[in-house]
Amino acid sequence: MSVPEVVEITAETVLVGDVIQVGGRALVVADRILTTRGGRRLEFATGEALTLHSRSRLTGTRLNSRRRS
């Protein structure tokens, strides 16, 4: 059984399926696109997007079964 885990999310560590709180709303990452200078454009399941700078740090939720090896 997978248990949600609170993780620090950066442009390098974000995964599809991560849940990020933005403006009090929980948004699920549906796609991530590499941008110039090491950033990532996150596209959410709702159709909204957010660009993370290479130094951005957010807190999000990830199922522990999705951990990187």
Residue frames relative to the residue before (quaternion, step in Angstrom):
aa qw qx qy qz dx dy dz
M 1.0000 0.0000 0.0000 0.0000 0.00 0.00 0.00
S 0.3461 -0.7473 0.5345 0.1896 3.57 -0.90 0.92
V 0.1647 -0.7760 0.6055 0.0645 3.52 -1.02 0.90
P 0.4640 -0.6740 0.4857 0.3075 3.63 -0.82 0.89
E 0.1206 -0.7856 0.6064 0.0234 3.54 -1.03 0.90
V 0.3817 -0.6976 0.5536 0.2472 3.60 -0.97 0.84
V 0.0162 0.8094 -0.5833 0.0666 3.57 -0.79 1.09
E 0.4590 -0.6098 0.5528 0.3344 3.54 -1.31 0.35
I 0.1565 -0.7943 0.5846 0.0533 3.55 -0.85 1.02
T 0.0271 -0.7715 0.6355 -0.0168 3.53 -0.93 1.01
A 0.7023 -0.4305 0.3374 0.4557 3.57 -1.29 0.05
E 0.6877 0.4815 -0.2798 0.4658 3.60 1.09 -0.64
T 0.7792 0.3926 -0.1891 0.4506 3.60 0.99 -0.78
V 0.4836 0.6867 -0.4394 0.3187 3.61 1.19 -0.28
L 0.1263 -0.7875 0.6019 0.0410 3.56 -1.04 0.88
V 0.5642 -0.5411 0.4864 0.3903 3.55 -1.22 0.47
G 0.7371 0.3640 -0.2957 0.4865 3.56 -0.87 0.97
D 0.5051 0.6246 -0.4363 0.4053 3.61 1.23 -0.27
V 0.2600 -0.7436 0.5967 0.1528 3.56 -1.15 0.66
I 0.0647 -0.8038 0.5910 -0.0230 3.55 -0.71 1.16
Q 0.3544 -0.7153 0.5626 0.2151 3.56 -1.01 0.86
V 0.0675 0.7760 -0.6216 0.0832 3.58 -0.70 1.11
G 0.8434 -0.0302 -0.0139 0.5362 3.57 -0.61 1.11
G 0.6984 -0.4798 0.2631 0.4613 3.56 1.07 0.75
R 0.6424 0.4881 -0.3243 0.4939 3.59 1.30 0.10
A 0.3764 -0.6992 0.5628 0.2296 3.56 -1.07 0.79
L 0.0356 -0.8106 0.5839 -0.0266 3.59 -0.57 1.19
V 0.3011 -0.7608 0.5555 0.1479 3.55 -0.91 1.00
V 0.4106 -0.7100 0.5198 0.2390 3.57 -0.80 1.06
A 0.1668 -0.8039 0.5681 0.0572 3.57 -0.69 1.17
D 0.7922 -0.0207 0.0341 0.6090 3.59 1.16 -0.59
R 0.1207 -0.7695 0.6225 0.0761 3.55 -1.21 0.51
I 0.1103 -0.8049 0.5830 -0.0019 3.53 -0.81 1.08
L 0.4228 -0.7039 0.5145 0.2469 3.58 -0.82 1.03
T 0.1546 -0.7773 0.6047 0.0789 3.57 -0.94 0.92
T 0.6815 -0.4446 0.3571 0.4588 3.56 -1.27 -0.01
R 0.8259 0.2465 -0.1994 0.4662 3.55 -1.23 0.53
G 0.6856 -0.5543 0.2792 0.3804 3.59 1.09 0.66
G 0.4914 0.6544 -0.4436 0.3654 3.59 1.19 0.21
R 0.2520 -0.7352 0.5995 0.1913 3.55 -1.33 -0.01
R 0.2673 -0.7046 0.6315 0.1824 3.53 -1.10 0.80
L 0.1817 -0.7828 0.5896 0.0810 3.56 -0.66 1.14
E 0.1182 -0.7560 0.6396 0.0733 3.54 -0.93 0.91
F 0.2774 -0.7926 0.5308 0.1144 3.51 -0.80 1.11
A 0.6737 -0.5067 0.3625 0.3976 3.56 -1.26 0.42
T 0.6449 0.5346 -0.3124 0.4481 3.61 1.18 -0.52
G 0.5653 -0.5951 0.3838 0.4230 3.58 1.30 -0.25
E 0.5514 0.5974 -0.3939 0.4288 3.57 1.27 -0.14
A 0.2036 -0.7792 0.5823 0.1112 3.56 -1.26 0.37
L 0.0661 -0.7605 0.6453 0.0288 3.53 -1.29 0.52
T 0.2208 -0.7683 0.5843 0.1398 3.58 -0.91 0.87
L 0.2160 -0.7623 0.6009 0.1062 3.54 -0.86 1.05
H 0.3893 -0.6763 0.5795 0.2350 3.55 -0.97 0.92
S 0.6469 -0.5429 0.3621 0.3947 3.60 -1.14 0.47
R 0.7278 0.3950 -0.2380 0.5076 3.63 1.18 -0.44
S 0.4266 0.7114 -0.4621 0.3136 3.63 1.26 0.05
R 0.0768 -0.7686 0.6342 0.0339 3.54 -1.14 0.74
L 0.0073 0.7838 -0.6194 0.0428 3.57 -0.81 1.06
T 0.3427 -0.6865 0.5868 0.2588 3.53 -1.29 0.26
G 0.0554 0.8056 -0.5854 0.0726 3.55 -0.90 0.92
T 0.4556 -0.6564 0.5284 0.2871 3.51 -1.36 -0.12
R 0.0105 -0.7787 0.6268 -0.0236 3.55 -1.02 0.86
L 0.4569 -0.6392 0.5338 0.3126 3.56 -1.08 0.69
N 0.4950 -0.7029 0.4149 0.2979 3.59 -0.74 0.98
S 0.5784 0.5691 -0.3867 0.4382 3.62 1.18 -0.27
R 0.6628 0.5004 -0.2915 0.4748 3.61 1.28 -0.30
R 0.3370 0.7724 -0.4799 0.2440 3.59 1.27 0.13
R 0.5068 -0.6255 0.4970 0.3238 3.54 -1.15 0.64
S 0.4138 -0.6970 0.5234 0.2628 3.58 -1.06 0.67
